[in-house]
Amino acid sequence: MWKKGRIRKTNPPKFTLCYNNGTVELPKLKNPPPLLRQLLHQHPQSKHFVENIRGYNMMFSFTSMGGKIDRSINQGRGPYTFKIGGQNVHLIGSLLPMDENPPKFAQLYIYDTNEEVRNRKTYVGSSNQQQFLDDLIRSLKEMIYQHNLLAATFRMTRDRIALDNSGDVKMRLINHRDTDRRTYNLPTASEVAALVVGDIGITLEKRDIIIEKQCGTLNRISELHPSYLALQYPLLFPYSEDGFRLGITYSETSLRASTSANPRYKLTMREWFAYQIQDQPSTIEAPTLLLAGRLFTVLCRWLYYN
């Protein structure tokens, strides 16, 4: 895709699909943690991991996928068909499951962490548990807890709830960013999420997500929230890197050259994704997305339907 993104018969070559003639300038993706890099490249368990990467990612996802599911296909005959109509959405529940309900998704970072590996395997379904390796799940868990800011915040929330389970504890997933990702590649912990004890106050922004301590409702995560992709794909964004958000501007060179005939100066979602998923030289960007196999395919399907 790298060569196909350039304009032919130009010297030096110009790239429109990913760079949009040089107007798109985004921060380089950081190389993945050593364990993930080895699993995607050369590791005794690489083949197993890549073949089952969607299941391992689902074990550690903070959000679930929702949509209008058509269950009328096949009626028990023929190959299984999963059909969704309309827009796909990502949802997140409360910090703790309702009474007598098993923990799911983000709740697995807080509830019954002494049995975390078993709980994560149980969630993917009883018929699939045998294909996932306990030692690998433990290693991925430690990697995520060490590097992922969202996971660190959920662990902090777990400790706060354990200290005072009767307290009114909430988590706030912050939408606004004060820093430019071209200068600061990774967000800080205080920019990603915050623990709220008591009332929310007046600092809540429109797209901030408030996760209650325990309730039976689900919150939809806006696709414009910077943590949207990191919540659903922790193995593609292991540091909880920001995804697309409103307000990302074109490069400084492009802004200086802008004219009244072309007044637009902010990136669109399409331009952001086009830049990230193109096969660029390894000196420019870490190849985590492209090496993720079937998990990368899932992300591309989401992009197609949205």
Long-range contacts (C-beta under 8 A, 24 or more apart in sequence): 1-278, 1-279, 2-278, 2-279, 2-280, 2-281, 5-278, 17-274, 17-278, 18-274, 18-275, 18-278, 18-280, 19-275, 20-271, 20-274, 20-275, 22-251, 22-253, 22-254, 23-250, 23-251, 23-254, 24-250, 24-251, 24-267, 24-271, 24-272, 24-274, 24-275, 25-182, 25-250, 25-251, 25-252, 26-181, 26-182, 26-248, 26-272, 26-275, 26-276, 27-181, 27-182, 27-184, 27-185, 28-185, 28-284, 28-285, 28-286, 29-241, 29-276, 29-285, 29-286, 29-288, 29-289, 30-185, 30-186, 30-239, 30-241, 30-286, 31-286, 31-288, 32-238, 32-286, 32-288, 33-143, 33-146, 33-147, 33-238, 35-139, 35-140, 35-143, 36-143, 36-235, 36-238, 36-288, 40-288, 40-291, 40-292, 41-291, 45-133, 45-136, 48-133, 48-136, 49-136, 50-291, 50-292, 50-293, 50-294, 51-293, 51-294, 52-131, 52-132, 53-235, 53-292, 53-293, 53-294, 53-295, 54-294, 54-295, 54-298, 55-124, 55-128, 55-131, 55-132, 56-132, 56-136, 56-137, 56-140, 56-235, 57-233, 57-234, 57-235, 57-236, 57-295, 58-123, 58-124, 59-108, 59-120, 59-121, 59-123, 59-124, 59-132, 59-137, 59-140, 60-108, 60-120, 60-140, 60-141, 60-144, 60-234, 60-235, 61-105, 61-231, 61-232, 61-233, 61-234, 62-92, 62-105, 62-106, 62-109, 62-150, 62-154, 62-231, 62-232, 62-234, 63-90, 63-91, 63-92, 63-105, 63-106, 63-221, 63-231, 63-232, 64-90, 64-91, 64-92, 64-93, 64-104, 64-105, 64-218, 65-89, 65-90, 65-91, 65-232, 66-90, 66-91, 66-218, 66-220, 84-305, 87-305, 87-306, 88-302, 88-305, 88-306, 89-220, 89-221, 90-220, 90-221, 90-223, 90-228, 90-231, 90-232, 91-218, 91-219, 91-220, 91-221, 92-209, 92-211, 92-218, 92-219, 92-221, 92-231, 93-211, 93-215, 93-217, 93-218, 93-219, 94-211, 94-212, 94-213, 94-214, 94-215, 94-216, 94-217, 95-154, 95-157, 95-161, 95-169, 95-170, 95-171, 95-211, 95-212, 95-213, 95-214, 96-161, 96-213, 96-214, 97-214, 98-214, 98-215, 98-216, 106-154, 106-211, 106-231, 109-151, 109-154, 109-155, 109-158, 110-154, 110-155, 110-157, 110-158, 110-161, 113-158, 116-141, 117-141, 140-235, 143-238, 144-234, 144-238, 147-238, 147-239, 148-230, 148-234, 148-238, 148-239, 148-240, 149-186, 149-187, 149-188, 149-189, 149-192, 149-193, 149-239, 149-240, 150-192, 150-193, 150-227, 150-230, 150-231, 150-234, 150-240, 151-234, 151-240, 152-189, 153-189, 153-192, 153-193, 153-194, 153-195, 156-195, 157-195, 160-195, 160-197, 161-213, 167-197, 168-197, 168-198, 168-213, 169-195, 169-196, 169-197, 169-213, 170-195, 170-196, 170-197, 170-200, 170-210, 170-211, 170-212, 170-213, 171-195, 171-196, 171-210, 171-211, 172-196, 172-200, 172-204, 172-208, 172-209, 172-210, 172-211, 173-208, 173-209, 173-210, 173-211, 173-221, 173-225, 173-227, 173-231, 174-205, 174-208, 175-205, 175-206, 175-207, 175-208, 175-209, 175-222, 175-224, 175-225, 175-226, 175-245, 176-205, 176-208, 177-226, 177-242, 177-245, 181-242, 181-248, 185-241, 186-239, 186-241, 187-226, 187-240, 187-241, 187-242, 192-227, 192-240, 193-227, 223-269, 223-306, 229-299, 233-295, 233-299, 235-292, 235-295, 236-288, 236-289, 236-292, 236-295, 236-296, 236-299, 238-288, 243-272, 244-269, 244-272, 244-273, 248-272, 273-303, 277-303
